[in-house]
Amino acid sequence: MDLDRVYRAEYGRCVATLTRLLGDLGLAEEAVQDAFATALEKWETPPPNPGAWIVTTARHRAIDRLRRESTREARHAQALLLHQRDEPREEAGPVRDDQLRLIFTCCHPALAPDARTALTLRLLGGLEVAEIARAYLVPEATVAQRIVRAKKKIRDAAIPYRVPAADELPDRLPPVLTVLYLMFNEGYAATTGPLIRTDLCAEAIRLARELAALMPDEPEVLGLLALLLLTEARRPARLGPGGELVRLPDQDRTLWNRTLIAEGHALVRRCLRRGRPGPYQIQAAINAVHTDGPATDWRQVLALYDQLQALAPTPIVALNRAVAVAEVHGPAVALATLEDVRLPGYHLLPATRADLLARLGRNTEAAAEYDRAAALAANETERAFLRDRRAAL
């Protein structure tokens, strides 16, 4: 029985649903965890609708706990209400999707920005602390502390888990976009196990669609959706017949999903017409260039990265820009742009340096960088790719 697969696919949905039913995030999370523990004991094979089973079981566990602790009338009344109603009343507000609602409520302005996204990735994506740490490029202990502090803040400050009002949504938007972006990235390049987690990618795209329907006039929302669709479109060609990683220049473009590409390009055009560029829109435009025609126009990609670096001068942007610089101006110039880039623990920095050094014929240095990259890479598919590249020097 693949309970781990069910956990990854259903955990976020179940926590979101129970949070709506209970109005208490901590109780919802504990009840869902108890339900999965019960599933481990009782399931020989998962039921036809494992998520519904988990929610029902978790709800009963929550009722039992509320009754045990019902020294106050409010808790007792809450338990009775949960017991009597099969379909509790929907909370009024603009956000109807449970998971998207929980993302917005987790992104409460009283919480520190890093704590918001870490907590939401844990609850909604079902990501483990190690996976979140990789997304943030920080130690696992740091992420664990952020999550603990966020939960404590919610409890101590009695932060309500309610639907934000329509006028509050724009202020909550940046961390929500970050969460969906990081959730998709973990699905597209998983920390452990198979390189690609299609369930996580699909859920991030679904939530991005919900967000675009909710906020159709926000260009960065459309930009994020376009970015995810254009990246997802290339997924069928990302792994070879033996499960090996295939680089973008080596991918069979006939395998790309043309329907997603057309939709992504249309969204990019909508963003361009609005004339309010932002980081997600520019990244989407870069991916539109990659998926337009039989080959990438690297000069156009570099121009877009220059624009992105002006808006968001981060080390990740500098690293990705170096790849475009190498295609336009050569590997030596690209290598020079990376001299001051610092990304501790991020395997793609030494991997990129290794590729540039190899193209310059500096194979001894390239081998050392490939070894460094392989040691940092968490996923076995990526490690195998890097070892193969080193062996080919």
C-alpha positions in Angstrom: 0.0 0.0 0.0 1.4 3.4 -1.0 0.3 5.5 1.9 3.1 7.9 1.3 1.6 8.7 -2.1 -1.8 9.2 -0.6 -0.3 11.4 2.1 1.4 13.7 -0.4 -1.6 13.9 -2.6 -4.3 14.4 0.1 -2.7 16.0 3.1 -3.0 19.6 2.1 -6.6 19.2 0.9 -7.6 17.5 4.1 -6.0 20.1 6.4 -7.6 22.9 4.4 -11.1 21.2 4.6 -10.8 20.5 8.3 -9.6 24.0 9.0 -12.8 25.3 7.4 -14.9 22.9 9.4 -13.2 23.5 12.7 -12.0 27.0 12.5 -8.8 25.9 14.2 -5.6 25.1 12.3 -3.8 23.3 15.1 -6.7 21.0 15.8 -7.3 20.4 12.1 -3.6 19.4 11.5 -3.6 17.1 14.5 -6.8 15.5 13.5 -5.5 14.8 10.0 -2.3 13.4 11.3 -4.3 11.1 13.6 -6.4 10.0 10.7 -3.4 9.0 8.6 -2.0 7.1 11.6 -5.3 5.2 11.7 -5.1 4.6 8.0 -1.7 3.0 8.5 -3.2 0.6 10.9 -6.5 -0.2 9.1 -5.9 0.1 5.3 -4.7 -2.9 3.4 -5.4 -1.0 0.2 -6.5 2.7 0.0 -10.3 3.1 -0.3 -11.8 4.5 -3.6 -11.7 8.1 -2.2 -8.9 8.2 0.4 -9.2 11.9 0.9 -12.8 11.7 1.9 -12.0 8.8 4.3 -9.2 10.9 5.9 -11.5 13.9 6.3 -14.3 11.9 7.8 -12.0 10.1 10.2 -10.2 13.3 11.2 -13.5 15.0 11.8 -14.6 12.3 14.2 -11.3 12.5 16.0 -11.7 16.2 16.3 -15.3 15.7 17.7 -13.9 13.2 20.3 -11.2 15.6 21.4 -13.5 18.5 21.7 -15.9 16.5 23.8 -13.1 15.4 26.1 -12.0 19.0 26.5 -15.5 20.5 26.6 -15.2 22.1 30.0 -16.4 25.2 28.2 -19.7 25.5 26.5 -18.3 26.8 23.3 -16.2 23.7 22.7 -19.1 21.4 23.5 -21.4 23.4 21.1 -18.7 23.2 18.4 -18.5 19.4 18.8 -22.3 19.1 18.6 -22.4 21.3 15.5 -19.8 19.2 13.7 -21.5 16.0 14.7 -24.9 17.1 13.5 -24.0 18.7 10.2 -22.8 16.6 7.3 -22.1 19.7 5.2 -21.3 22.7 7.4 -22.3 26.1 6.1 -19.8 27.8 3.7 -18.1 30.8 5.1 -19.0 33.9 3.1 -16.3 35.6 1.1 -14.6 35.9 -2.2 -12.3 32.8 -1.8 -14.2 29.5 -2.2 -11.5 27.0 -2.7 -10.5 25.5 0.7 -6.8 25.3 -0.1 -6.5 28.7 -1.7 -8.4 30.1 1.3 -6.0 28.5 3.7 -3.0 29.9 1.7 -4.5 33.4 2.1 -5.2 33.0 5.7 -1.7 31.5 6.4 -0.3 34.6 4.7 -1.6 36.9 7.5 0.4 40.1 7.8 1.1 39.5 11.5 3.4 36.6 10.5 6.9 37.1 9.3 7.2 36.7 5.5 9.5 33.6 5.6 7.3 32.0 8.3 4.1 32.5 6.2 5.5 30.6 3.2 7.2 27.9 5.2 4.0 27.2 7.1 1.9 27.2 4.0 4.2 24.9 2.1 4.1 22.5 5.1 0.4 22.5 5.4 -0.8 22.9 1.8 1.9 21.1 -0.1 2.5 18.5 2.5 6.2 19.3 2.1 8.7 18.0 4.7 11.0 20.4 6.4 14.0 19.2 4.3 12.1 20.0 1.1 11.1 23.5 2.3 14.7 24.1 3.4 15.9 23.3 -0.1 13.4 25.7 -1.6 14.7 28.5 0.7 18.3 27.5 0.5 18.6 27.6 4.3 19.3 25.0 7.0 16.5 22.6 8.0 16.7 23.8 11.6 15.9 27.4 10.4 12.8 26.2 8.6 11.6 24.1 11.5 12.0 27.2 13.8 10.0 29.3 11.4 7.1 26.9 11.3 7.1 26.6 15.1 7.2 30.3 15.6 4.4 30.8 13.0 2.1 28.4 14.8 2.9 29.9 18.2 2.2 33.4 16.8 -1.2 32.2 15.5 -2.1 30.7 18.8 -0.8 33.4 21.1 -2.2 36.3 19.0 -5.5 34.4 18.3 -5.1 35.1 14.6 -8.4 34.2 13.0 -8.4 31.7 10.2 -11.1 33.5 8.2 -11.6 34.4 4.5 -9.9 37.7 3.7 -12.2 40.5 2.5 -11.9 41.5 -1.1 -10.0 44.7 -0.3 -7.4 42.6 1.7 -6.6 40.3 -1.1 -4.0 42.4 -2.9 -1.9 42.9 0.2 -1.9 39.2 0.8 -0.9 38.4 -2.8 3.0 38.4 -2.8 3.4 35.6 -0.3 0.6 33.6 -2.0 2.4 33.8 -5.3 5.6 32.7 -3.7 4.0 29.7 -2.1 2.5 28.5 -5.4 5.8 29.1 -7.2 7.8 27.1 -4.6 5.1 24.4 -4.5 5.4 23.9 -8.3 9.2 24.0 -8.2 9.3 21.2 -5.6 7.1 19.2 -7.9 9.2 19.9 -11.0 12.5 19.1 -9.2 11.7 17.1 -6.1 14.1 17.0 -3.3 13.9 13.2 -2.9 12.3 10.3 -4.7 11.3 10.6 -8.3 12.6 13.9 -9.9 9.1 15.0 -10.9 6.1 15.0 -8.6 3.2 15.4 -11.0 0.6 15.7 -8.3 2.3 18.7 -6.7 2.8 20.4 -10.1 -0.9 19.8 -11.0 -2.1 21.2 -7.6 0.0 24.3 -7.9 -1.4 24.9 -11.4 -4.9 24.3 -10.2 -4.6 26.8 -7.4 -2.9 29.3 -9.8 -6.0 29.0 -12.1 -8.3 29.5 -9.1 -6.2 32.6 -8.1 -6.4 34.0 -11.7 -10.2 33.5 -11.7 -10.4 35.3 -8.4 -8.0 38.2 -9.4 -8.1 38.5 -13.2 -6.8 42.0 -13.2 -3.6 41.3 -11.4 -0.9 40.9 -14.0 1.5 39.0 -11.7 -1.1 36.4 -11.1 -1.5 35.9 -14.8 2.3 35.9 -15.1 2.7 33.2 -12.5 0.0 31.0 -14.2 1.7 31.5 -17.6 5.1 30.6 -16.1 3.8 27.4 -14.5 1.9 26.3 -17.7 4.9 26.9 -20.0 7.2 25.1 -17.6 4.8 22.2 -17.3 4.5 22.0 -21.1 8.1 20.9 -21.3 7.8 18.2 -18.7 7.1 15.2 -21.1 10.6 15.7 -22.6 12.4 16.4 -19.4 13.3 12.7 -18.7 14.7 10.3 -21.2 13.6 6.7 -21.8 15.7 5.4 -18.9 14.5 8.1 -16.5 17.7 10.2 -17.1 17.5 14.0 -17.0 17.5 15.7 -20.4 18.7 19.3 -20.6 16.5 21.9 -22.4 18.7 22.2 -25.5 18.6 18.4 -25.9 14.9 17.9 -25.4 12.6 16.6 -28.1 10.3 19.6 -28.7 7.7 17.4 -30.4 7.0 16.0 -27.0 6.1 19.4 -25.6 2.4 20.0 -24.7 1.3 22.5 -27.4 -2.0 23.2 -25.7 -0.4 24.4 -22.6 2.1 26.4 -24.6 -0.7 28.2 -26.5 -2.4 29.0 -23.3 0.8 30.3 -21.7 1.6 32.4 -24.7 -1.9 33.9 -24.7 -1.5 34.8 -21.0 2.0 36.4 -21.7 0.4 38.6 -24.4 -2.3 39.7 -22.0 0.4 40.7 -19.5 2.3 42.6 -22.2 -0.8 44.6 -23.0 -1.2 45.7 -19.4 2.3 47.3 -19.4 3.0 46.6 -15.7 5.9 44.2 -15.8 6.8 42.1 -12.7 9.2 39.2 -11.9 6.7 36.4 -12.7 5.6 38.0 -15.9 9.2 38.4 -17.1 10.0 34.8 -16.2 6.9 33.8 -18.1 8.1 35.8 -21.1 11.5 34.0 -20.9 9.7 30.7 -21.0 7.6 31.9 -23.9 10.7 32.5 -25.9 12.1 29.1 -25.0 8.8 27.5 -26.4 8.5 29.7 -29.5 9.7 28.0 -32.6 12.3 25.3 -33.2 15.1 26.9 -31.2 15.6 29.5 -28.4 16.4 33.1 -29.3 19.0 33.6 -26.7 19.5 37.3 -27.3 15.9 37.9 -26.5 16.2 35.7 -23.4 19.2 37.7 -22.3 17.4 41.0 -22.8 14.6 39.7 -20.6 17.0 38.5 -17.9 18.6 42.0 -17.9 15.1 43.4 -17.2 14.4 40.8 -14.6 17.8 41.5 -12.8 16.9 45.1 -12.7 13.6 44.3 -10.9 14.8 41.4 -8.8 18.6 41.4 -8.4 18.8 38.0 -6.7 21.6 35.4 -6.9 19.3 32.9 -8.6 18.5 35.5 -11.3 22.2 36.2 -11.8 22.9 32.4 -12.1 20.1 31.9 -14.7 21.2 35.0 -16.6 24.7 33.6 -16.8 23.4 30.7 -18.9 22.0 33.2 -21.4 25.2 35.2 -21.3 27.1 32.0 -22.3 24.9 31.5 -25.3 25.2 35.1 -26.5 28.7 36.2 -25.4 30.5 32.9 -24.7 31.4 30.8 -21.6 34.3 33.0 -20.5 32.1 36.1 -20.1 29.4 34.1 -18.4 31.9 32.6 -15.9 33.1 36.1 -15.0 29.6 37.1 -14.2 29.4 34.3 -11.6 32.5 35.3 -9.6 30.6 37.2 -6.9 27.5 35.0 -6.9 27.0 33.2 -3.6 24.4 30.5 -3.2 25.6 28.2 -0.3 24.3 24.7 -0.6 22.7 25.2 -4.1 24.0 22.5 -6.5 23.1 24.4 -9.7 25.8 27.0 -9.1 28.7 24.6 -9.2 26.9 22.6 -11.9 26.7 25.8 -14.1 30.3 26.7 -13.4 31.3 23.1 -14.3 29.5 23.3 -17.7 31.2 26.7 -18.5 34.6 25.4 -17.5 34.2 22.3 -19.6 33.3 24.4 -22.6 36.5 26.4 -22.1 38.5 23.2 -22.0 39.4 23.5 -18.3 38.4 20.0 -17.5 40.3 19.5 -14.2 38.4 22.5 -12.7 35.2 21.4 -14.3 35.5 17.9 -12.7 36.0 19.5 -9.3 32.9 21.6 -9.8 30.8 18.6 -11.0 32.0 16.7 -7.8 30.9 19.6 -5.7 27.5 19.8 -7.4 26.9 16.1 -7.1 27.6 16.2 -3.4 25.1 19.0 -2.9 22.3 17.6 -5.1 19.6 15.9 -3.1 17.8 14.0 -5.8 19.4 10.9 -7.2 18.4 11.6 -10.8 20.2 14.9 -10.7 23.2 13.3 -9.0 23.4 10.7 -11.8 23.2 13.4 -14.4 26.1 15.3 -12.9 28.2 12.2 -12.5 27.6 11.4 -16.2 28.6 14.9 -17.2 31.8 14.5 -15.2 32.6 11.1 -16.7 32.2 12.6 -20.2 34.9 15.2 -19.7 
